[in-house]
């Protein structure tokens, strides 16, 4: 592995890469207090105390710099949230449940991101080529899971770091040589898997960024057309939207 790859892996900063959910706790607390007004006095007091305990754990996680310790704390937060949901599901209003589930999802995504880093750091210390490639692949698959399903939780910096990492793996000459090795063997297969996973990560991020820009532009154009009551302009915008969607589908079928 090149020094550049190792530096990208090591410079990950989770608080900058993944959007935080700290503000959710205040909204959850407010919602619970309102819902608990008609309940037994001990129930809201206990529920709020447990919520604050989870918030303290969240703050601890945000300040934790050791990846392994952060990973363990995230697992603890996921368990606490699940227990909280089970205990108060009959009392909590929908907005509170949605908020606590968002916290749980944040913990899962953050843990997956750390798993990716831990796999790759372990790979950088591994001397056995087969084991090393297997660890790199496992790390990229974790990162691909986020790119495919939870990319909206990534900040712009998070997406840029993921792209840099994926591009580095694709450009790494040794992996390229492994992938072309003939006769093919286990190393060849793993190298191809690594390069394919990295390409898939790049594709998902590029697709996300293109759609984000495209939909924003389309919304603004359609909104302006509605304001001016220009039906012809609105139809033109909607046709453009349809054509762009068809183009996206064609790109998908070509890959």
TORNU-476456 format. One line per 2 residues: number of its first residue (from 1); their letters; for each residue x, y, z of C-alpha. Coordinates in pm, 1 decimal. Last residue first. Layout:
NUM> A> X,Y,Z  ...
//
This chain:
255> XX> -2275.2,-22.0,-1621.3  -2463.8,60.1,-1944.8
253> XX> -2803.7,-1.0,-1784.8  -2737.2,260.2,-1517.5
251> XX> -2633.6,516.8,-1778.0  -2959.2,452.1,-1964.3
249> XX> -3157.9,505.7,-1645.1  -2981.9,839.0,-1583.7
247> XX> -3057.2,946.7,-1940.2  -3425.7,865.1,-1886.1
245> XX> -3427.6,1084.8,-1574.2  -3267.1,1370.5,-1766.9
243> XX> -3529.3,1337.9,-2039.5  -3812.6,1347.9,-1783.7
241> XX> -3669.7,1655.9,-1607.4  -3623.8,1834.4,-1939.2
239> XX> -3984.3,1755.4,-2025.7  -4090.5,1896.9,-1688.4
237> XX> -3893.8,2216.4,-1750.5  -4044.2,2265.3,-2096.5
235> XX> -4391.0,2206.2,-1954.3  -4326.0,2472.7,-1690.1
233> XX> -4201.2,2718.2,-1952.4  -4515.8,2666.0,-2158.9
231> XX> -4731.9,2707.9,-1849.4  -4580.6,3047.5,-1764.8
229> XX> -4778.9,3142.2,-1454.2  -4484.6,3362.6,-1351.7
227> XX> -4464.1,3202.5,-1007.5  -4521.7,2855.9,-1151.3
225> XX> -4233.1,2898.4,-1397.8  -4001.5,3014.6,-1119.0
223> XX> -4086.5,2706.6,-914.2  -4024.7,2478.1,-1212.1
221> XX> -3679.4,2629.9,-1273.8  -3584.3,2617.7,-905.1
219> XX> -3701.0,2257.8,-868.3  -3512.7,2150.0,-1181.0
217> XX> -3190.6,2312.9,-1061.0  -3214.6,2146.2,-719.3
215> XX> -3296.7,1811.7,-877.5  -2990.6,1826.5,-1104.2
213> XX> -2740.8,1933.3,-839.2  -2844.5,1662.5,-593.8
211> XX> -2875.4,1409.9,-873.3  -2521.7,1472.7,-996.5
209> XX> -2376.7,1457.9,-643.3  -2549.7,1128.0,-563.2
207> XX> -2447.8,973.1,-896.0  -2086.2,1079.6,-842.9
205> XX> -2091.1,929.9,-492.2  -2243.2,600.4,-611.8
203> XX> -2003.6,571.5,-908.1  -1696.0,638.9,-695.0
201> XX> -1803.0,372.3,-444.4  -1872.7,124.3,-727.6
199> XX> -1526.1,186.9,-873.8  -1367.9,112.5,-533.9
197> XX> -1569.3,-210.0,-502.7  -1462.8,-314.8,-853.6
195> XX> -1095.1,-242.2,-780.2  -1104.3,-440.2,-457.0
193> XX> -1288.2,-733.9,-614.9  -1037.7,-745.3,-903.6
191> XX> -752.6,-752.2,-651.8  -927.0,-1029.1,-456.8
189> XX> -968.7,-1245.9,-765.4  -609.5,-1196.9,-876.8
187> XX> -479.5,-1280.1,-529.0  -684.0,-1600.0,-523.8
185> XX> -542.6,-1710.6,-860.5  -561.3,-1611.5,-1226.5
183> XX> -310.3,-1758.8,-1467.4  -243.4,-1483.8,-1542.3
181> XX> -213.1,-1164.6,-1338.0  -415.4,-871.9,-1468.8
179> XX> -585.9,-798.8,-1135.6  -254.0,-830.5,-949.9
177> XX> -95.0,-575.4,-1184.9  -377.5,-328.1,-1118.4
175> XX> -348.2,-391.0,-744.7  25.5,-315.5,-763.1
173> XX> -28.1,-4.2,-973.6  -256.9,170.6,-724.2
171> XX> -486.0,384.2,-939.7  -809.0,206.6,-844.3
169> XX> -712.6,196.2,-476.0  -623.1,566.1,-482.0
167> XX> -952.0,651.0,-652.5  -1148.0,477.0,-377.3
165> XX> -960.1,663.3,-104.7  -995.0,1000.1,-273.7
163> XX> -1365.7,937.7,-334.8  -1423.6,843.3,30.1
161> XX> -1233.8,1154.4,139.5  -1443.5,1375.1,-90.4
159> XX> -1769.3,1219.7,28.2  -1678.9,1280.0,391.4
157> XX> -1574.7,1637.2,313.4  -1913.4,1702.0,154.2
155> XX> -2079.7,1561.2,465.5  -2201.8,1202.5,469.0
153> XX> -2546.1,1123.5,613.0  -2703.3,1153.2,266.2
151> XX> -2473.7,868.9,156.8  -2667.4,615.7,362.7
149> XX> -2759.8,323.8,136.0  -2518.5,272.2,-153.0
147> XX> -2227.5,486.1,-30.0  -2265.5,353.7,324.8
145> XX> -2256.3,-10.0,210.4  -1966.1,79.6,-21.3
143> XX> -1760.4,189.3,279.3  -1819.6,-144.8,449.9
141> XX> -1731.3,-323.3,124.6  -1413.6,-114.1,100.1
139> XX> -1297.1,-225.8,442.8  -1367.8,-593.8,370.2
137> XX> -1172.0,-564.8,43.5  -871.8,-412.1,218.1
135> XX> -882.5,-692.0,475.6  -896.0,-963.1,208.2
133> XX> -610.6,-797.7,19.9  -394.3,-809.4,331.4
131> XX> -486.3,-1170.3,409.5  -382.2,-1282.2,60.6
129> XX> -68.2,-1070.0,64.1  57.7,-1190.9,404.7
127> XX> 252.9,-904.3,559.6  -42.9,-733.3,733.6
125> XX> 15.6,-391.3,891.0  -159.3,-190.7,617.2
123> XX> -439.5,-446.6,616.8  -512.5,-379.5,985.4
121> XX> -545.3,-9.8,902.4  -782.6,-101.0,621.1
119> XX> -1004.6,-318.6,837.6  -1008.8,-56.0,1113.6
117> XX> -1104.8,218.1,867.3  -1396.1,24.7,721.9
115> XX> -1512.3,-71.5,1070.9  -1505.4,297.6,1161.5
113> XX> -1741.2,378.8,875.2  -1974.6,93.2,974.3
111> XX> -1980.0,220.8,1333.4  -2065.5,572.7,1214.2
109> XX> -2345.8,436.1,995.9  -2490.7,230.1,1282.8
107> XX> -2465.3,516.0,1531.2  -2633.7,756.1,1289.1
105> XX> -2911.6,500.7,1235.8  -2970.6,479.2,1610.3
103> XX> -2982.6,857.6,1638.6  -3232.3,867.3,1351.6
101> XX> -3435.8,601.4,1528.9  -3444.7,827.5,1835.5
99> XX> -3579.0,1114.2,1625.6  -3841.9,907.1,1447.3
97> XX> -3961.8,768.9,1781.2  -3984.3,1122.1,1923.9
95> XX> -4173.8,1248.1,1619.5  -4410.7,950.0,1637.7
93> XX> -4516.4,1014.3,1997.8  -4359.6,812.2,2281.7
91> XX> -4585.8,630.5,2527.0  -4637.7,279.2,2385.0
89> XX> -4286.1,266.1,2236.3  -4131.2,360.9,2569.7
87> XX> -3949.9,44.5,2680.0  -3878.8,-100.6,2337.5
85> XX> -3748.3,227.9,2199.7  -3526.2,282.3,2504.6
83> XX> -3382.0,-68.8,2480.0  -3300.4,-12.5,2110.9
81> XX> -3143.7,325.5,2189.1  -2927.8,175.7,2462.7
79> XX> -2811.9,-109.4,2238.9  -2716.5,132.0,1958.4
77> XX> -2535.4,356.7,2207.9  -2331.7,61.4,2339.7
75> XX> -2232.9,-37.5,1986.3  -2126.9,321.9,1926.4
73> XX> -1918.3,313.5,2244.3  -1737.3,1.3,2124.5
71> XX> -1656.8,161.1,1785.6  -1532.9,478.1,1954.2
69> XX> -1297.7,272.8,2168.5  -1159.2,98.4,1858.0
67> XX> -1129.1,422.0,1658.5  -945.3,616.5,1934.9
65> XX> -1032.6,985.4,1899.3  -1340.4,999.4,2125.5
63> XX> -1492.6,1350.1,2131.1  -1805.0,1265.7,1929.3
61> XX> -1842.1,937.4,2115.3  -1839.5,1114.2,2452.8
59> XX> -2104.2,1356.7,2328.2  -2322.7,1061.1,2220.3
57> XX> -2271.5,892.6,2558.0  -2388.8,1211.1,2729.7
55> XX> -2692.0,1215.4,2499.7  -2769.2,853.4,2586.6
53> XX> -2764.3,942.6,2956.2  -2988.4,1239.7,2882.5
51> XX> -3241.6,1004.2,2722.3  -3227.7,770.6,3021.9
49> XX> -3297.8,1059.7,3258.4  -3580.5,1181.8,3035.3
47> XX> -3740.9,836.4,3046.5  -3703.4,803.9,3424.1
45> XX> -3861.7,1141.5,3489.1  -4129.9,1077.0,3227.7
43> XX> -4228.2,742.8,3388.4  -4215.0,848.8,3754.2
41> XX> -4485.3,1112.1,3709.4  -4741.3,861.4,3577.8
39> XX> -4863.6,973.2,3237.5  -5070.9,1275.4,3128.8
37> XX> -4772.7,1504.2,3089.9  -4569.3,1223.6,2929.8
35> XX> -4647.4,1326.1,2571.6  -4530.5,1684.4,2623.0
33> XX> -4215.1,1576.2,2804.3  -4145.7,1320.1,2531.5
31> XX> -4167.5,1574.0,2249.3  -3941.9,1820.9,2427.8
29> XX> -3685.9,1548.7,2501.5  -3686.7,1426.4,2140.7
27> XX> -3636.1,1783.0,2011.7  -3346.0,1837.2,2252.9
25> XX> -3190.8,1502.8,2151.4  -3212.4,1569.8,1778.3
23> XX> -2968.1,1861.0,1798.3  -2684.2,1614.4,1861.9
21> XX> -2743.6,1428.9,1534.9  -2404.6,1475.0,1369.0
19> XX> -2340.6,1464.6,995.3  -2067.5,1218.0,904.1
17> XX> -1725.6,1313.7,764.1  -1626.0,1602.8,992.8
15> XX> -1715.8,1434.9,1323.6  -1572.0,1110.5,1185.4
13> XX> -1225.2,1251.1,1119.9  -1036.3,1023.7,881.7
11> XX> -669.7,1122.5,857.1  -546.6,765.4,902.4
9> XX> -710.1,618.4,593.5  -599.3,904.8,367.1
7> XX> -245.5,883.7,506.6  -228.4,507.7,445.5
5> XX> -335.1,555.5,83.2  -74.3,827.2,26.6
3> XX> 199.6,610.2,180.2  127.5,347.2,-84.5
1> X> 0.0,0.0,0.0
//
